Amino acid sequence: MSIKSVAHINLRGAARQALNFYHAVFGGQATLVTYGDGGMPHDPADADLVIWGQVVADSGFCVMAFDVPAAMPWDPGQNAYYVSVGGDSADEIAGYWARLAEDATVIVPLAPSKWSPLYGMLKDRFGVTWVLNVAIAPTGQVNYN
């Protein structure tokens, strides 16, 4: 059996812009379905909002997003989640970082860390916190029993 876990970002009216931005950063294919496309707008003003969207790249990157409709409560919270991207090479991670950093707030500058050859954290223009690092195998074993 196999499963896949994907970050699903909930936004208020910015899912289309966010998914287009992530598509520009990571490449791949972007797919968007609006409330109107799905015949589901409870409020006609929500018809052009995204009810389901994703970006899937050949690299394995995948992120989903949707617009929380006006009738539903939405609070982005404080540090409610991070989207973590681990790559094999510093060049790959630095490239993603450079594009995600446009109009972003850098929380931890991209640099070597004790646990990764390259690590950084930023909050993008949509309020999503991204953690990027060069993935390496753990050096120790943790026993949870």
Rosetta blueprint (number, residue, H / E / L):
1 M L
2 S L
3 I L
4 K L
5 S L
6 V L
7 A E
8 H E
9 I E
10 N E
11 L E
12 R L
13 G L
14 A L
15 A H
16 R H
17 Q H
18 A H
19 L H
20 N H
21 F H
22 Y H
23 H H
24 A H
25 V H
26 F H
27 G L
28 G L
29 Q E
30 A E
31 T E
32 L E
33 V E
34 T E
35 Y L
36 G L
37 D L
38 G L
39 G L
40 M L
41 P L
42 H L
43 D L
44 P H
45 A H
46 D H
47 A L
48 D L
49 L L
50 V E
51 I E
52 W E
53 G E
54 Q E
55 V E
56 V E
57 A L
58 D L
59 S L
60 G L
61 F L
62 C E
63 V E
64 M E
65 A E
66 F E
67 D E
68 V L
69 P L
70 A L
71 A L
72 M L
73 P L
74 W L
75 D L
76 P L
77 G L
78 Q L
79 N L
80 A L
81 Y L
82 Y L
83 V E
84 S E
85 V E
86 G E
87 G E
88 D L
89 S L
90 A H
91 D H
92 E H
93 I H
94 A H
95 G H
96 Y H
97 W H
98 A H
99 R H
100 L H
101 A L
102 E L
103 D L
104 A L
105 T E
106 V E
107 I E
108 V E
109 P E
110 L E
111 A E
112 P L
113 S L
114 K L
115 W L
116 S L
117 P L
118 L L
119 Y E
120 G E
121 M E
122 L E
123 K E
124 D L
125 R L
126 F L
127 G L
128 V L
129 T E
130 W E
131 V E
132 L E
133 N E
134 V E
135 A L
136 I L
137 A L
138 P L
139 T L
140 G L
141 Q L
142 V L
143 N L
144 Y L
145 N L
